[in-house]
Amino acid sequence: MNHHAAPSFEAPPFHSACDQYGACSMKNLSQQKASADAERKGMAELIWRTFRAPSQAEVARRTADYLRDEVPDRTVTERTVINWLQCRHDMPHWAARRIQSYAEAVERLARRIEG
């Protein structure tokens, strides 16, 4: 019989979250989830404030139309916007930046008109 020894495998050292005694800290995933949920909710509120309409469907249509006009190479559907409004998905950074910029421009214009 030919017995082969199993190859020796040593895991690379893990340095990121362990102290000199080997005690490792754990990430608090509940805090990360709470932070992500708060960010989703904040973006949904921004969409509602920016593209005011009587219904979610109309807000979604206005938002999708705006983003399609602003960035034609990106596909944004009304369904996608509804998912953002219902906090089911994260909004991509490019879309969040566009909506934030638009909201800021609208607010500046409103302040000028109001005097």
Order of alpha helices (4+ residues) and beta strands (2+ residues): alpha-alpha-alpha-alpha
